[in-house]
Structure formats: C-alpha cells, structure tokens
Amino acid sequence: MAKFCECTAGGENLGQSVCDAILASANKMLFKEKLNADGTKAGIDFSTSPFDLTAWNTYLQATPMKNRYLLGDGVDDYSFEMNEREAVETANAVSYKVRDGHIDVTYNIFGTKGASTKLFQKYKALECLDLGINIIDDKGQVAGVEDGDNLRLIPIDSMQVRYGAQLNSGQIAHVIVTFRIPHTFDFGTVRLYQAGTADYNPLDLRPIVDLEGEFASTPANTDTTLDVKIGIPSSKFGFDPYTGLAVANFTVTADGSPNAVTAVNETADGEYTLTLTSAVNTGEVIAVALDVTNYEMAPFSVTIA
C-alpha cells in the first residue's frame, strides 16, 4: 500500500519529525498543466492499490494532451536555489520582510542521456504553458502538494519553464532546463509519495517517444498489401527507422471499419509490408494506426484513387 510522508510538517516545537523520508536529488520531472481540459485541478490520485504501471499510464498517456503528465528524465546537475527574501529597513535599523524569496530550479540533460536539437525543441514547446511540477527523486519518491486529507498529489506551483543549450562544435552538448517556484508557494504543503512493495517503481517510468509513419508507396485499387515506413523523428535528415514491429502493433481501417492485418514483413529497417484481409477499393480512406508501449504515433491515411 502506498503511503505519504509529510517531511516538511511543522509546528512551533522544533523536535524532529517521526517521518524519516527526505526528498533526495531529482531523478525525473513530471510537467503538468495546472488545469485539466475540463477546468478541474490537476492531481495524481494514489489511492489505487497497487498503484501499478496501468495506474501510472492513466496520467502519462492521458488524452487530450492538456490532461497528460509529461515525463522528463535524464536529470543531472540538479540545483534548487532559494533566493534571499526581500526586506526593507527603517531609519531605526529595524528590518521588515516584504516577501519570501523565490526558488530557482535548474537541471541539465547531457548528450549521453538524449540531449539533441529535437529534445531542445520539445522543451521549447513547454514555455508557453501554465505548468506545475512533480519531482521524482533518486529514491523513487514523488514530491507534490497535498490535496486535503486524501492520497492525491497536485503539482508544485511553478512559473515559466525556460530552456537553453550548451553548444560544442555546433552540436548541442546538453540541454538546460530551468523553472521558478514563486515566493508565494508554501513548502509546508509539500508531501512525498512512497511506492509500496506491490506498487510500480516511479524510477522505472519512461517518457513517451513520438513515432512518425507514412506510406512508402501509394496503394491502388484492389491492392491487398500496404507498404509503410515507421520511424522516430530525430536530428538526422528524415527519421530513424523503428524496427521489430509485428501484426499486433498495426491497426488498419477502411472508411473507419477494420481491415485486419494478417501478416507483417519488415523489408528493410523501419519499412514494412502489411498484408490485409480484404483488398482496398477506389474511394476508400485507408488509415494506419500503431500501438507500441511507451511510443505514440498519429494515424496516417490515404484515399484510394
């Protein structure tokens, strides 16, 4: 059974909390728009027991994208810097606090962990969103904000996610990600989710990778096969081929009705010939969709001439 640990609980007494968990260095970040598509407040409900990979995927693969938690991994050189509070001092040398200092969070993603121009582009897309942050630390604990007395964590309040890159000989050596936790945030509300023995370890979560697909040749009337190409968008010209797909990964429809794939032959890396149950016909819209764990591809289609 999952449990929560209140590591920043406080009172006026300064004795140590009986809670022994302390937030470790960040290992992964969960970025989430603060409001879902229906206007409700974002949050992960950990009351499901066990909280397995299926439970995690309801958040990591949620649709529409506004409801989805975007997992970023490869966190390195992580820093969490609290700035000095703002104060004014009177003529009598009495200092009054104006407001607490904000916190700047910075981390790096190095080339060995996937830093590239494509990754830079993906983080750039975050800067226009009103995001909150959940932190997964090196112990697999998930930090967030308590939401009443239930097992639900909402994202930590943050301001604009910013990005940068360190270049080496014209190539991106590492991507720099920064965001700011505002001075108004109350750290007394931070809680830690700790996975139980039957729960899925958050350290094993992997980001979703986008795939792209296209027809390698245009199908014609009465064809019973489709030639397609599947790959991963990359910094290379074109895309990297995705290999090893099988019948179970493909779904083909004709005008929205299934046309089952009976065989798949990988003719070259990332290039597949799909054998269909029925021949395609003039005027039909033939669509190809893909189902691969931790990958996502928008269906592609063609109208048969």
C-alpha positions, -999 to 999 in steps of 0.1 A, spaced: 0 0 0 13 34 -9 19 59 19 25 96 22 53 111 43 49 147 55 86 158 55 81 195 59 54 193 86 60 217 114 46 233 144 62 256 169 82 229 185 115 221 169 117 184 177 125 161 148 95 146 129 90 109 132 90 108 94 124 96 82 120 104 45 138 133 30 135 144 -6 166 133 -24 181 148 -56 158 149 -86 159 120 -110 128 128 -132 104 156 -136 66 155 -142 54 186 -160 16 191 -160 -7 220 -169 -23 232 -137 -58 227 -150 -72 198 -170 -92 203 -202 -125 204 -182 -112 231 -159 -106 208 -129 -73 210 -109 -46 185 -119 -36 158 -95 -25 122 -92 -47 100 -70 -25 74 -54 -54 57 -36 -54 29 -62 -37 -2 -47 -15 -15 -60 -5 17 -79 8 -2 -109 20 8 -144 -16 8 -157 -25 33 -130 5 55 -139 -4 53 -176 -38 69 -169 -18 100 -163 12 96 -186 -9 87 -216 -40 108 -209 -58 125 -237 -62 153 -246 -26 165 -241 -38 191 -216 -46 162 -192 -13 145 -197 17 144 -173 48 149 -194 77 129 -180 112 142 -184 141 121 -174 179 122 -177 180 149 -149 216 158 -140 235 186 -122 203 195 -104 202 226 -83 175 240 -60 184 276 -50 163 297 -26 169 334 -32 171 358 -3 138 373 9 131 409 2 131 433 31 130 470 40 150 486 68 137 516 87 157 546 99 158 528 133 176 498 117 145 476 120 142 452 91 107 442 79 102 413 55 84 423 23 81 388 9 100 355 9 125 347 -18 116 327 -49 133 294 -57 152 287 -90 154 251 -101 179 242 -128 189 209 -142 208 196 -172 203 168 -197 236 157 -213 242 142 -247 246 107 -233 211 109 -220 194 121 -251 203 158 -254 197 169 -290 182 196 -311 149 176 -312 148 175 -273 156 212 -272 126 218 -295 104 197 -272 113 217 -241 109 249 -260 72 239 -265 67 240 -227 75 276 -222 40 288 -233 22 265 -209 10 272 -173 27 243 -157 31 227 -123 59 203 -114 61 170 -96 96 157 -87 106 121 -87 138 118 -67 167 93 -67 148 71 -41 117 69 -63 97 92 -41 72 116 -58 70 151 -44 39 172 -48 14 193 -28 -12 177 -5 -48 180 -16 -68 178 15 -68 145 36 -67 121 6 -39 103 -13 -38 129 -40 -8 150 -50 -12 181 -71 18 197 -89 41 221 -71 34 256 -83 59 269 -108 64 298 -132 75 297 -168 97 268 -178 127 281 -196 153 263 -217 188 267 -230 216 247 -245 253 244 -243 269 240 -277 300 221 -286 313 225 -322 278 235 -333 262 205 -317 241 206 -285 262 192 -257 235 195 -232 200 210 -227 195 233 -197 160 234 -181 150 260 -155 118 269 -138 109 291 -108 89 283 -78 72 316 -68 77 333 -34 40 327 -26 45 289 -25 41 273 9 66 245 14 47 233 44 23 217 19 48 195 2 43 158 6 61 127 -6 45 96 -21 65 64 -14 57 34 -35 48 2 -16 64 -32 -25 34 -40 -48 34 -6 -65 53 3 -97 86 19 -90 85 55 -104 122 53 -113 112 27 -140 89 51 -158 100 61 -193 89 92 -214 67 86 -243 86 87 -276 69 101 -307 68 80 -339 61 91 -374 46 70 -402 40 73 -439 31 52 -470 63 41 -487 42 38 -519 7 48 -528 -17 19 -526 -40 13 -556 -74 -1 -562 -76 -39 -554 -42 -40 -536 -41 -64 -507 -9 -51 -492 3 -17 -479 39 -5 -479 47 18 -449 76 34 -432 78 39 -394 105 59 -376 114 82 -348 118 119 -356 154 129 -349 180 155 -355 191 135 -386 176 142 -420 144 123 -422 139 100 -392 155 70 -375 138 37 -386 118 19 -359 124 -18 -363 108 -50 -350 71 -43 -354 46 -72 -357 10 -78 -366 -3 -69 -331 12 -34 -334 -8 -24 -365 -44 -14 -370 -58 -7 -405 -92 7 -412 -111 14 -445 -136 42 -441 -134 36 -404 -141 -1 -405 -114 -26 -396 -94 -43 -424 -74 -67 -403 -36 -71 -408 -28 -108 -413 9 -106 -418 38 -81 -415 71 -83 -434 99 -59 -425 116 -55 -459 142 -31 -446 148 -13 -413 116 6 -405 100 -4 -438 70 -28 -436 47 -46 -460 13 -52 -444 -10 -79 -457 -47 -71 -454 -77 -94 -451 -95 -75 -479 -84 -56 -509 -87 -18 -508 -112 -1 -532 -113 32 -550 -127 60 -529 -119 43 -495 -99 62 -469 -73 38 -456 -58 47 -422 -29 31 -404 -25 33 -366 1 19 -343 1 6 -307 36 3 -291 43 6 -254 59 39 -245 56 52 -281 29 72 -298 21 78 -334 -7 99 -350 -25 77 -376 -18 84 -412 -41 79 -442 -46 80 -479 -77 80 -502 -75 52 -528 -76 67 -563 
